[in-house]
Amino acid sequence: MTTKYDNSDATNWSLETRTIHAGFSPDGETSARNLPIYNTSSYVFDSAEHAANRFNLSDAGPIYSRLTNPTVDAVEQRIASLEGGVAAVLFASGQGAETAAILTLARAGDHIVVSPRLYGGTETLFKVTLPRLGIDATFVENPDDPESWQAAVQDNTVGFYAESIANPQVDVLDVPAISEVAHRNNVPLIVDNTVPTAALFRPLEHGADIVVASTTKYLTGNGSALGGVIVDGGKFDWTSQRDGRDIFTNFTEPDEAYHGLKFADLGAPAFALRARAGILRDTGAAPAPFNAWVLAQGLDTLALRIERHNSNAQAVAEFLEANDKVAKVNYAGLESSPWNATVKKLGLAGAGGVLSFDLADADTAKAWKFIDALKLHSNVANIGDVRSLVVHPATTTHSQSDEAGLTRAGISQATIRLSVGIENVDDIIADLNAGFAALD
């Protein structure tokens, strides 16, 4: 007799259990225990009427894998469960997901208020690419000060955007305080939760409305598959108005692509539905089923890995802070960090696996010499791998930033970023000691 598994009670399970079980039960035909890879482009309809119902959205079943795929769907359900959202949409990359989040929300003539402490590619998106499409952004002066966000609001502002734990300055966003300012202005707060993941912090529980993440990083955890995700919190009112006019016309105006459908009428998952039926459909930034499957394998061990990343990074940060060849360490887990109080306020069990530090009396050449001396650490423009990684942000991940942008992100030519892996921490520290020895 085949044993049947039922995950209908997944909402009552702990996060550790949901990382393994949410979103998938063995299917009725094969009872395969592991998630299958549905490597197909398209799906057979039962009848012409059935096909029409799929296309007019009255039947939510799969049409074409650019829109939906059973493997992808299972992973989307799992991530939505972990973040506490009503729906999730998977994309081919993290950059694809955050771009889609803004295009779902805004149109030409709209404005976004943005934290200045961002991954370099995200900064370029807001500074260069989106303005070419008519969507402007203002980088707030001090993202730690709620009133700095208020000061950046304009009559055409439609949203706030920030990272929960920024890369590489490792500052921690006071999500409750910033979401209050966003909601005071009837706009949503979008939070990039790539660095902590839901295993450490869930922004939707603290007032955020939309979560985005690069699944390439900690969620997959092994550096083998690109991906990104949008998670819809399902609580924001897309019919909000300002001065008697609709703010979110993408949701309140009839969509000609769907014969006058208004996405605001679709209830809690309206943002996710528009992200899929509009942006994903038109841009084609769909994830490969195999990449979604690789992501699912990573999610199985997410909770365990995050615990080890946190403990190792804390130990490395303390080691660096005690080293006289280090001028500054950016890690919110340190008592000396200006964001340590926010870590405690939010109840975080750690500050994540990413940290950065500035070598004392260093320039680019000295930073490169340190990096090139490392053997265990891989010089990689990625974070969230089980392996320890190192990079020089000013000449790699943030090389498109000007001096003002580097300063906003807390980066100098002396800055080195580490993504602390899950190896034995003594081996990680020994490798860093080799880097310091090379400077003698």
N, C-alpha and C positions, 0 to 999 in steps of 0.2 A: 504494500500500500504506500502511495506517495504521501508524504507529510506536507500539509499546506501551511504556509506562513501568512500571517495577517499583520500588516503594519498600520491598520486603521487607528490604533491608539498612539501613534507616534508623537502626537502633541503632548502626551503625558510623560514621555520618556525624557531622560536627561540628555543634554547636548552630546555627551560622549556616545550614548547609544544611538542617537539620531544621525551622527556622522556616518554610521555604518548601515543603518536600516531605513532611514526615511526616504520616501520616493520610489521604492521598488519592492515588490513581492515577487517570488518566483511565478512566472507566467503559467497559465493553465494548460498550455499545450506541451511544454517541455519540462516544466518545473525546475529549470536551471537555477541553481542557487546564486551564481554570480550574474551581474547585469550583462545581458548580451549586447554585442555591437551590431546595431541595425544599419549596416553599411549599404544603404539604398538611397537613390535620388528621389524616388516617387512611390506612390501608394495606389493600389487598385480601389476604385469606388464600386459600391454594390449596384448602383444604378445611376442614370443620368440625374435623377432628382437628388440622390445622395451626394453626387459631385457638386451640384448647385448649392446645396446646403452647406457643404464645406467652404465653398468660396464666398458665400454671403455671411459667414461667421455664425450661423445658427447652429452648426455642428462643429465642435471644436477639434475634431479629429485631424490627423495629418493629411496634408495635400502634397507637399514637396519639402525636401529636407533643408531648403533655404529658410523655411518658416518653422517647421516643427519636425522632430525625429524622436522616436521612442527612447533611444539611449540618452539623447540630449534632454528630453522631457524629465526623465528620472533624476538626472543630475540637477536640473532646475528646481524640481520639487524639494530635493534634499537641501540645497543651499537656501531656498526660501524658508524652509523649516528652521535651519540653523540661525538665520538672521532674524527670524520672527516676522517675516513679511507675508503678504498674501499671494505673491507670484514673483517669479524670477524669469529673466530672459538671458540666455547665454549667447556670447558673441565670440568671434574668432580671436580676439585679443583684448587685453585690458584697455588699450587706447581706443579700440572700436567701441567698447562698452561705454566709456566716459563720453566719447563724441556723440554716440547715440543718445545718451541721457540728456545732453544739452539740446540736441536737435529735436528730441521728443518734447522738450519743455518750451523752447524758444524759437522765434522766427526773426527774419530781418527787421531791424528796428527795436529789438528787445535788448535788455541789459542784464548782466550777471554780476553779482558782488562776489569776489574771489579772495581766498587766503593767499598771501604772497609766498607761503612756505609750501612749495609743490615740487613734485617730480619734474625734471626739466622738460620732458615731452608734453606734460600737461600745461606748463607755463607757456610753451610755444603755441599750443592749441588755443589758449585764451588770448595770447598777445598778438598772434599773427594770423592763424588760420580762420578762426571764427569771425574776426572783424572783416575778413574778405567776404564773408557771407552775410555781413550786415548785423552780426551779433556782437555787441561791445561788452567789455568787462572792465571793472575797476578793481585793482588790487588794494585791499585795505591797508592802512598804515600799520596797525597793530592788531593782529588777529586774536591776541589774548584779551583785548579790551572790547566788550560788547558794543560800546558806543562808537568805536571806530568802524564797526560794521554798519551801524545806523547812519553814520556820517557819509557813507559811500552809496546809500540808497538813492535812486533817482525815480522820476515819475514812470519810467519805462522798465524798472527792475522787475524781473520775473523769478529770480531765484538766488540763493546763496550756495557757494561750493567751497569745500575744504577737505583736507585729509584728516582722518582721526588721529593718526600718528604720522607725522610728515617724514619724508625721505629727502635729504639725509639729516636734517637738523634734529629730528626725533622729538619735536615739540608735540604736546598732547592737546587736542582741541577740547575746550570746555563745551561739549555738545549741548547740555541743557541751557547754558547761558546764551549761546549763539542761536540756537533754535528759537528761543523766546523772542529774540530780535527779529528773526525771519518771520515768525508768525505774527508779530506785532504789525508787520508790513504786508501780511496776507500772501507771503511767498514761501515756497518750500526750501528746506535745507537738504542739499545733496552731499553725502559724506563718502569719500573714498576710504574704504575700510581694509585696504590691501595688507597693511603691515600687521595689525593685531589679529585680524580675522574674527569671525564670530566666536571662536574658541576663547578669546580673551576679552572682547568688547563687542557689544551689539548696539550700534548707534540708534536704531529704531526704538529701543527701549528707553532712550534718553532724550527723545524729542525730534530726532532726524526723521525725514520723510521718505527719502530715497537713499539706497546704498549702492555704490558701485565698487567693483574690485577687479584687480587683475588676478585671475585664477592661475595664471602662469606661476605665481609666486608660492606662498605658503599653502594655498588650498590644494594645489597639485603636489608641491613639495619636493619634486625630484628633477626639476629643470628640463623635462622632456616634452612638454606640450603647452602651446600657447592657448590662452583663453581669457575671457572677461565676462563679467556678469552685472546685470542691473537687478536690484531687488526692490520691489514696490511695497512700501509700508502699508498702503491701502487706507490711510486715514485722512489724507489731505483733501480739502474741498476745492476741486478744479473749477467751480463756478464762482470763486471769489472775485470781488470787484474792487476797484479803486476809483474814487471820484465818479461813481455811477457807471463805470464801463468795465467790461470783462477784462481781467488781466490775462487769462490763459485762453486766448482765442484758438490755439491748436486743439483745445478740448471742447470749447463751447460753440464754435462755428461748425456748420455742416461740412463733413468731409466728402468732397466730390468723388474721391476714389471708392467710397462705399455708399454712393447714392444718397448723400445727405445725412449719414449717421453722425451723431455727436458723441465723441468718446466720453464726455463728462456724464453721459446717460448710462454708461456701462458699469457703474458701481465701483466697488473698492479697487479692483485691479485695473482701473482705467489707464494709468500711466504705463503699466507693463503691456497692456493690450495695444496701446498706440506705439510703443517702442517696437513691438513685434510686427503688427499688421501694417505699420507705416514705415518706420525707419529700417528695420531689419529686412523687410520685404524689398525696399527700394535700393538700399545700399549693398545688399548681398553679403554682409560681413558675418556670415553664419559659421559656426564651429563645425569642424569635421566630427562625425560620430566617434571615430577612434580617439580623437583628442578629448572628447567628453568622457569616454570610457576610462582613459588614463587619469583624468581628473577624479573620477569616482574612486579609483584605487587609492589616490592620495587622500581623499576625504576619510577613508577608513581609519587612517592613523593620525588625523589632524590633531586631536586633543592631546595625544601623547607627545607628538612632535613639538607642539607649541610650548608645552611644559618644559621640555629640554632646551628649546631655543631660548626661552626666558631665563632659565637658571644659568645657562652658559653665558649668555650676553651680560647678565648681571655680574658674574665673576670676571669676565673680560673687562667690563667697564671699570670695576673696582681696581683691577690690576693696572689699567692704563692711567687712572686718576692718580695712582701712587707713583707713577714713573716721572722722573724729573726731565725726561726728554719730550714730554707731552705738555703742551700749553693749555689745552682745553679738551674736555670730553663731553660730547652731547649724548646723554642717555637719561631719560626721565626716571629711571629706577634709582639713580643716585640721589642721596639726600641733598646734594649741592645743586641739583638741577632746578631751574625756575619752574619746571612743570611737574616736579615730584608731588606737589600739593594737589595738582589736578588728577594725577594717578590715584591718589588716595581718595579724593572727592568722588571719583567715578567708580571706586571699588575694584580697580584692576588688580589681577593676581600677578602682574608683571608689566614690563614696559616694551615687550616685543623683542625680536631677534636682531634688529638693525641698530647700529650705533655709528657715530662718526667721531673723529678726534683730529685736532690740529697738532702737528709736530711743532716743537719749540724752535724758533729761529729758522724756519724752513721756507724754501721756495719750491717751485715745481720740480726741479732736478732732485732735491733732497727727498721729496715725497715719492717720486718715481724710484729712487734708489732703495727706499724702504720697501716698497711694493715688490720690486724685482728680486729682493732677497728672500721673499717668502716662498716656501716649498709646499706646505700643506694647503694654504689658501690659494684658490684659483682666481686669477685676475679676470673677472667676468662682470659684464654690465647686467647683472640680475640680482635679485634678492630672493630669500625664501627657500633656497635649496637646502637639502640635508647637509650638503657640503659647506664648509666655510668659504666665503667669497670676499674679495677685496677689490676696490676700484678707486680711481682718482676722479672725483666728480667734476671738477672744474674743466678737465680736458676730455671727459667722456659723456656721462649721463646728462650733464648740464652745460655742455660745450656750446649749445646754441644760445645760452643766456648771456646778456651783456653784464658789465660790472655791477650795475644796479640790481639786476636779477640775481646774480650770485650773492650779493650782500643780503637781499631779501630772504634768500634761502639759507643763509648762514654758512656760505661756502667761501673759502679762500684757496689760494694755491697750496697752502699747507694742509688742507683738509683731506683726510682719508676716510672712506666709508667701509665698514665691515658688515657683512651679513653673517652672523655667527651661526655656525652649523651645529649638528648634534653629535659631533665627534667627542671623544674624551676631552674635557676642558683643559686638562694639563697639557695635552698635545697642542691644542690651539694656542695656549699661552707660550709654550716653548717656541712655536713657530714665530710668534710676534717678537719674542726676545731675539731671535735670529735677525729679524728686520732691524731692531734697534742696534744690534751689534754691528750691522753693516754701516751704520752712520758714524762709528768711531773712527 
